[in-house]
Amino acid sequence: MILSKLSTAIQILGFNQFLFQFKNGKPLQSVITKFSYYIFQRSIFHHFYVQ
């Protein structure tokens, strides 16, 4: 239960980071790169903790 809340918090944090990067007018490419890296991290996190 705590772990799912943690993952939700991480997800919200990642999305806020995404919006922040977008608002700052950073190149979209770097935003996409960060976002895909974040998704990659989440899948690894999921793989280790959900089993």
C-alpha atoms as a printed R data frame, in Angstrom:
   type eleno elety resid chain resno      x      y       z
1  ATOM     1    CA   MET     A     1  0.000  0.000   0.000
2  ATOM     2    CA   ILE     A     2  2.781  2.408   0.961
3  ATOM     3    CA   LEU     A     3  4.726  1.389  -2.125
4  ATOM     4    CA   SER     A     4  1.844  2.241  -4.456
5  ATOM     5    CA   LYS     A     5  1.506  5.646  -2.798
6  ATOM     6    CA   LEU     A     6  5.237  6.164  -3.238
7  ATOM     7    CA   SER     A     7  5.039  5.258  -6.919
8  ATOM     8    CA   THR     A     8  2.105  7.666  -7.338
9  ATOM     9    CA   ALA     A     9  4.158 10.407  -5.678
10 ATOM    10    CA   ILE     A    10  7.074  9.659  -8.003
11 ATOM    11    CA   GLN     A    11  4.706  9.795 -10.969
12 ATOM    12    CA   ILE     A    12  3.280 13.171  -9.913
13 ATOM    13    CA   LEU     A    13  6.787 14.499  -9.272
14 ATOM    14    CA   GLY     A    14  7.907 13.362 -12.717
15 ATOM    15    CA   PHE     A    15  4.904 14.981 -14.364
16 ATOM    16    CA   ASN     A    16  5.480 18.250 -12.492
17 ATOM    17    CA   GLN     A    17  9.105 18.167 -13.620
18 ATOM    18    CA   PHE     A    18  7.880 17.610 -17.177
19 ATOM    19    CA   LEU     A    19  5.538 20.623 -16.980
20 ATOM    20    CA   PHE     A    20  8.252 22.766 -15.382
21 ATOM    21    CA   GLN     A    21 10.700 21.960 -18.188
22 ATOM    22    CA   PHE     A    22  7.990 22.708 -20.728
23 ATOM    23    CA   LYS     A    23  7.091 26.089 -19.177
24 ATOM    24    CA   ASN     A    24 10.735 27.139 -19.042
25 ATOM    25    CA   GLY     A    25 10.914 26.828 -22.810
26 ATOM    26    CA   LYS     A    26 13.619 24.207 -22.765
27 ATOM    27    CA   PRO     A    27 13.994 22.278 -26.018
28 ATOM    28    CA   LEU     A    28 11.272 19.681 -26.369
29 ATOM    29    CA   GLN     A    29 13.866 17.023 -27.197
30 ATOM    30    CA   SER     A    30 15.467 17.196 -23.746
31 ATOM    31    CA   VAL     A    31 12.016 17.000 -22.146
32 ATOM    32    CA   ILE     A    32 11.201 13.881 -24.153
33 ATOM    33    CA   THR     A    33 14.577 12.378 -23.248
34 ATOM    34    CA   LYS     A    34 14.038 13.052 -19.533
35 ATOM    35    CA   PHE     A    35 10.499 11.715 -19.698
36 ATOM    36    CA   SER     A    36 11.524  8.489 -21.451
37 ATOM    37    CA   TYR     A    37 14.360  8.047 -18.933
38 ATOM    38    CA   TYR     A    38 11.846  8.538 -16.129
39 ATOM    39    CA   ILE     A    39  9.541  5.893 -17.620
40 ATOM    40    CA   PHE     A    40 12.537  3.562 -17.952
41 ATOM    41    CA   GLN     A    41 13.381  4.104 -14.263
42 ATOM    42    CA   ARG     A    42  9.791  3.423 -13.279
43 ATOM    43    CA   SER     A    43  9.689  0.153 -15.199
44 ATOM    44    CA   ILE     A    44 12.855 -0.996 -13.397
45 ATOM    45    CA   PHE     A    45 11.384  0.102 -10.055
46 ATOM    46    CA   HIS     A    46  8.200 -1.793 -10.906
47 ATOM    47    CA   HIS     A    47 10.153 -4.889 -11.913
48 ATOM    48    CA   PHE     A    48 12.040 -5.076  -8.617
49 ATOM    49    CA   TYR     A    49  9.341 -4.097  -6.131
50 ATOM    50    CA   VAL     A    50  6.069 -5.462  -7.479
51 ATOM    51    CA   GLN     A    51  7.013 -9.130  -7.928
